[in-house]
Amino acid sequence: MVSIADLLRSFQQAVVGLGPAGWVLYALVYAVCCVLFVPGSILTLGAGAIYGLPLGFAIVLTGASLGATLSFLLARGALRKKVEKMTAGNPGFRALDRAIAREGAKIVFLVRLSPLFPFTYVNYAFGLTGVRTLPYVLATVVGMIPGGIAYVWLGTAAATAAGSHEADATRKALQVGGALTALAVTFFVARLATRAVREAGAAGEKAE
């Protein structure tokens, strides 16, 4: 039986060489994965490996932002009752809702920096809170930047390290060192954000 991971890897092979059409398709598939609760790590790392850091990051940020926005709007519309059932009895969501009522988009931004809440789940959960659409989108986009750069860069570095001998040792070392530094900075920022989320009372007893 073919797994989702296998399908995503096959998709990545198919878009190589498609040019701008491939960029758009990649971002759209990323968005669909967000809506369908499919983890985007394979696509994030793959974007770095296929397109490099600047373009790969732009594609991932576009796809993730689109997916997060679609999930948010679906939770406010067609899927509201289902999302209400999904979050019912979740102390983490209740705490999140209370914190957003007090501090608005600031909490959205901190949650995006922190790994405390699963990305695809919280996209829908935010749709049930009082945060407005535009502040939600802006806080989401800005909050995803550090982690997006770090993981796309990691994919680029991995591809460079595993590439042909044409990529000299200095270039490989710079790519790998830069990616690891970006990850370290991201983890540090995530810790600070997680602490801030907890202090704001948005973590609840448990974020499921």
C-alpha positions as a Markdown table, in Angstrom:
| # | Residue | x | y | z |
|---|---|---|---|---|
| 1 | Met | 0.0 | 0.0 | 0.0 |
| 2 | Val | 1.4 | 3.4 | -1.0 |
| 3 | Ser | 1.9 | 5.8 | 1.9 |
| 4 | Ile | 1.3 | 9.5 | 1.9 |
| 5 | Ala | 5.1 | 10.0 | 2.3 |
| 6 | Asp | 5.7 | 8.0 | -0.9 |
| 7 | Leu | 3.1 | 10.0 | -2.7 |
| 8 | Leu | 4.7 | 13.3 | -1.6 |
| 9 | Arg | 8.1 | 12.1 | -2.7 |
| 10 | Ser | 6.8 | 11.0 | -6.1 |
| 11 | Phe | 5.1 | 14.4 | -6.4 |
| 12 | Gln | 8.4 | 16.1 | -5.7 |
| 13 | Gln | 10.2 | 14.2 | -8.4 |
| 14 | Ala | 7.4 | 15.1 | -10.8 |
| 15 | Val | 7.7 | 18.9 | -10.3 |
| 16 | Val | 11.4 | 19.0 | -10.9 |
| 17 | Gly | 12.0 | 20.9 | -14.1 |
| 18 | Leu | 8.5 | 22.4 | -14.4 |
| 19 | Gly | 9.7 | 25.9 | -13.7 |
| 20 | Pro | 7.2 | 28.5 | -12.4 |
| 21 | Ala | 4.3 | 26.1 | -12.9 |
| 22 | Gly | 6.1 | 23.7 | -10.6 |
| 23 | Trp | 6.5 | 26.4 | -7.9 |
| 24 | Val | 2.8 | 27.2 | -8.0 |
| 25 | Leu | 1.8 | 23.5 | -8.0 |
| 26 | Tyr | 4.1 | 22.9 | -5.0 |
| 27 | Ala | 2.6 | 25.7 | -3.0 |
| 28 | Leu | -0.9 | 24.5 | -3.8 |
| 29 | Val | -0.2 | 20.9 | -2.7 |
| 30 | Tyr | 1.4 | 22.3 | 0.4 |
| 31 | Ala | -1.7 | 24.2 | 1.2 |
| 32 | Val | -3.9 | 21.2 | 0.6 |
| 33 | Cys | -1.8 | 19.1 | 2.9 |
| 34 | Cys | -2.3 | 21.7 | 5.6 |
| 35 | Val | -6.1 | 21.6 | 5.2 |
| 36 | Leu | -6.0 | 17.8 | 5.2 |
| 37 | Phe | -3.9 | 17.5 | 8.4 |
| 38 | Val | -0.9 | 16.1 | 6.5 |
| 39 | Pro | 2.4 | 17.0 | 8.1 |
| 40 | Gly | 4.4 | 19.3 | 5.8 |
| 41 | Ser | 7.9 | 18.3 | 6.9 |
| 42 | Ile | 8.6 | 16.3 | 3.8 |
| 43 | Leu | 7.5 | 19.1 | 1.6 |
| 44 | Thr | 9.4 | 21.7 | 3.6 |
| 45 | Leu | 12.7 | 19.9 | 3.5 |
| 46 | Gly | 12.1 | 18.9 | -0.1 |
| 47 | Ala | 11.5 | 22.5 | -1.2 |
| 48 | Gly | 15.0 | 23.3 | 0.1 |
| 49 | Ala | 16.5 | 20.3 | -1.7 |
| 50 | Ile | 14.8 | 21.0 | -5.0 |
| 51 | Tyr | 14.7 | 24.8 | -5.2 |
| 52 | Gly | 17.3 | 26.1 | -2.8 |
| 53 | Leu | 16.9 | 28.4 | 0.2 |
| 54 | Pro | 15.4 | 31.7 | -1.2 |
| 55 | Leu | 12.9 | 30.1 | -3.7 |
| 56 | Gly | 12.2 | 27.1 | -1.6 |
| 57 | Phe | 11.4 | 29.2 | 1.4 |
| 58 | Ala | 9.1 | 31.5 | -0.6 |
| 59 | Ile | 7.2 | 28.5 | -1.9 |
| 60 | Val | 6.8 | 26.9 | 1.6 |
| 61 | Leu | 5.7 | 30.2 | 3.2 |
| 62 | Thr | 3.2 | 30.8 | 0.5 |
| 63 | Gly | 1.8 | 27.3 | 0.7 |
| 64 | Ala | 1.7 | 27.2 | 4.5 |
| 65 | Ser | 0.1 | 30.6 | 4.7 |
| 66 | Leu | -2.5 | 29.7 | 2.2 |
| 67 | Gly | -3.3 | 26.4 | 4.0 |
| 68 | Ala | -3.5 | 28.1 | 7.4 |
| 69 | Thr | -5.8 | 30.7 | 6.0 |
| 70 | Leu | -8.1 | 28.2 | 4.3 |
| 71 | Ser | -8.3 | 26.1 | 7.4 |
| 72 | Phe | -9.1 | 29.1 | 9.5 |
| 73 | Leu | -11.9 | 30.2 | 7.1 |
| 74 | Leu | -13.3 | 26.7 | 6.9 |
| 75 | Ala | -13.5 | 26.6 | 10.7 |
| 76 | Arg | -15.5 | 29.8 | 10.6 |
| 77 | Gly | -17.8 | 28.5 | 8.0 |
| 78 | Ala | -18.6 | 25.1 | 6.5 |
| 79 | Leu | -16.6 | 23.0 | 9.1 |
| 80 | Arg | -17.5 | 25.0 | 12.2 |
| 81 | Lys | -19.5 | 22.3 | 13.9 |
| 82 | Lys | -16.9 | 19.6 | 13.2 |
| 83 | Val | -14.1 | 21.8 | 14.5 |
| 84 | Glu | -16.2 | 22.6 | 17.6 |
| 85 | Lys | -16.5 | 18.9 | 18.3 |
| 86 | Met | -12.7 | 18.5 | 17.6 |
| 87 | Thr | -11.8 | 21.1 | 20.2 |
| 88 | Ala | -14.6 | 20.3 | 22.8 |
| 89 | Gly | -13.1 | 19.4 | 26.1 |
| 90 | Asn | -9.5 | 20.4 | 25.1 |
| 91 | Pro | -8.1 | 22.5 | 27.9 |
| 92 | Gly | -5.4 | 23.8 | 25.6 |
| 93 | Phe | -7.9 | 25.3 | 23.2 |
| 94 | Arg | -9.9 | 26.9 | 26.0 |
| 95 | Ala | -6.8 | 28.5 | 27.4 |
| 96 | Leu | -5.8 | 29.6 | 23.9 |
| 97 | Asp | -9.2 | 31.2 | 23.3 |
| 98 | Arg | -9.0 | 33.1 | 26.6 |
| 99 | Ala | -5.5 | 34.4 | 25.9 |
| 100 | Ile | -6.5 | 35.6 | 22.4 |
| 101 | Ala | -9.5 | 37.4 | 23.9 |
| 102 | Arg | -7.0 | 39.3 | 26.1 |
| 103 | Glu | -4.1 | 39.8 | 23.7 |
| 104 | Gly | -5.3 | 39.0 | 20.2 |
| 105 | Ala | -2.9 | 38.4 | 17.3 |
| 106 | Lys | 0.1 | 38.5 | 19.7 |
| 107 | Ile | -0.9 | 35.0 | 20.9 |
| 108 | Val | -1.2 | 33.8 | 17.3 |
| 109 | Phe | 2.3 | 35.1 | 16.6 |
| 110 | Leu | 3.8 | 33.4 | 19.7 |
| 111 | Val | 2.0 | 30.1 | 18.9 |
| 112 | Arg | 3.5 | 30.1 | 15.4 |
| 113 | Leu | 7.0 | 30.5 | 16.9 |
| 114 | Ser | 6.4 | 27.8 | 19.4 |
| 115 | Pro | 6.1 | 24.0 | 18.7 |
| 116 | Leu | 3.6 | 23.7 | 21.6 |
| 117 | Phe | 0.6 | 23.5 | 19.3 |
| 118 | Pro | 0.4 | 21.2 | 16.2 |
| 119 | Phe | 0.3 | 23.5 | 13.1 |
| 120 | Thr | -2.5 | 21.8 | 11.2 |
| 121 | Tyr | -4.7 | 21.5 | 14.3 |
| 122 | Val | -4.3 | 25.0 | 15.5 |
| 123 | Asn | -5.1 | 26.5 | 12.1 |
| 124 | Tyr | -8.7 | 25.2 | 12.6 |
| 125 | Ala | -8.8 | 26.0 | 16.3 |
| 126 | Phe | -7.9 | 29.6 | 15.6 |
| 127 | Gly | -11.0 | 29.9 | 13.5 |
| 128 | Leu | -13.2 | 29.4 | 16.6 |
| 129 | Thr | -11.5 | 32.2 | 18.5 |
| 130 | Gly | -12.2 | 35.9 | 18.4 |
| 131 | Val | -9.1 | 36.9 | 16.4 |
| 132 | Arg | -9.9 | 38.8 | 13.1 |
| 133 | Thr | -8.9 | 37.3 | 9.8 |
| 134 | Leu | -6.3 | 39.9 | 8.7 |
| 135 | Pro | -4.4 | 40.1 | 12.0 |
| 136 | Tyr | -4.5 | 36.2 | 12.1 |
| 137 | Val | -3.0 | 36.0 | 8.6 |
| 138 | Leu | -0.3 | 38.6 | 9.3 |
| 139 | Ala | 0.7 | 37.1 | 12.6 |
| 140 | Thr | 0.8 | 33.6 | 11.0 |
| 141 | Val | 3.0 | 34.7 | 8.1 |
| 142 | Val | 5.5 | 36.5 | 10.3 |
| 143 | Gly | 5.5 | 33.9 | 13.0 |
| 144 | Met | 6.3 | 31.1 | 10.5 |
| 145 | Ile | 9.4 | 32.9 | 9.0 |
| 146 | Pro | 12.1 | 31.7 | 11.5 |
| 147 | Gly | 11.1 | 28.0 | 11.4 |
| 148 | Gly | 10.5 | 28.1 | 7.7 |
| 149 | Ile | 13.9 | 29.4 | 6.9 |
| 150 | Ala | 15.6 | 26.9 | 9.2 |
| 151 | Tyr | 13.9 | 23.8 | 7.8 |
| 152 | Val | 14.1 | 24.8 | 4.2 |
| 153 | Trp | 17.8 | 25.6 | 4.7 |
| 154 | Leu | 18.3 | 22.2 | 6.3 |
| 155 | Gly | 16.8 | 20.6 | 3.2 |
| 156 | Thr | 19.1 | 22.7 | 1.0 |
| 157 | Ala | 22.1 | 21.7 | 3.1 |
| 158 | Ala | 21.3 | 18.0 | 3.0 |
| 159 | Ala | 21.0 | 18.1 | -0.8 |
| 160 | Thr | 24.3 | 20.0 | -1.1 |
| 161 | Ala | 26.1 | 17.6 | 1.2 |
| 162 | Ala | 24.7 | 14.6 | -0.7 |
| 163 | Gly | 25.4 | 16.1 | -4.1 |
| 164 | Ser | 28.1 | 15.7 | -6.6 |
| 165 | His | 31.7 | 16.3 | -6.1 |
| 166 | Glu | 31.3 | 19.6 | -8.0 |
| 167 | Ala | 30.1 | 21.2 | -4.8 |
| 168 | Asp | 33.4 | 21.8 | -3.0 |
| 169 | Ala | 34.0 | 21.1 | 0.7 |
| 170 | Thr | 33.9 | 24.7 | 1.7 |
| 171 | Arg | 30.5 | 25.2 | 0.1 |
| 172 | Lys | 29.1 | 22.1 | 1.8 |
| 173 | Ala | 30.5 | 23.2 | 5.2 |
| 174 | Leu | 29.0 | 26.6 | 4.8 |
| 175 | Gln | 25.6 | 25.2 | 3.9 |
| 176 | Val | 25.5 | 22.6 | 6.7 |
| 177 | Gly | 26.9 | 25.1 | 9.3 |
| 178 | Gly | 24.4 | 27.8 | 8.2 |
| 179 | Ala | 21.5 | 25.4 | 8.4 |
| 180 | Leu | 22.5 | 24.1 | 11.9 |
| 181 | Thr | 23.0 | 27.7 | 13.1 |
| 182 | Ala | 19.5 | 28.6 | 11.8 |
| 183 | Leu | 18.0 | 25.6 | 13.6 |
| 184 | Ala | 19.7 | 26.5 | 16.8 |
| 185 | Val | 18.4 | 30.0 | 16.6 |
| 186 | Thr | 14.9 | 28.7 | 15.8 |
| 187 | Phe | 14.9 | 26.4 | 18.8 |
| 188 | Phe | 16.1 | 29.2 | 21.1 |
| 189 | Val | 13.3 | 31.5 | 19.8 |
| 190 | Ala | 10.8 | 28.7 | 20.1 |
| 191 | Arg | 11.7 | 28.2 | 23.8 |
| 192 | Leu | 11.2 | 31.9 | 24.4 |
| 193 | Ala | 7.9 | 31.9 | 22.6 |
| 194 | Thr | 6.8 | 28.8 | 24.5 |
| 195 | Arg | 7.6 | 30.4 | 27.8 |
| 196 | Ala | 5.6 | 33.5 | 26.7 |
| 197 | Val | 2.7 | 31.4 | 25.6 |
| 198 | Arg | 2.6 | 29.7 | 29.0 |
| 199 | Glu | 2.9 | 33.0 | 30.8 |
| 200 | Ala | 0.0 | 34.4 | 28.8 |
| 201 | Gly | -2.1 | 31.4 | 29.9 |
| 202 | Ala | -2.5 | 30.1 | 26.4 |
| 203 | Ala | -1.0 | 26.6 | 27.0 |
| 204 | Gly | -3.7 | 25.2 | 29.2 |
| 205 | Glu | -3.1 | 21.9 | 30.9 |
| 206 | Lys | -2.2 | 20.2 | 27.7 |
| 207 | Ala | -2.2 | 21.1 | 24.0 |
| 208 | Glu | -3.4 | 18.0 | 22.2 |
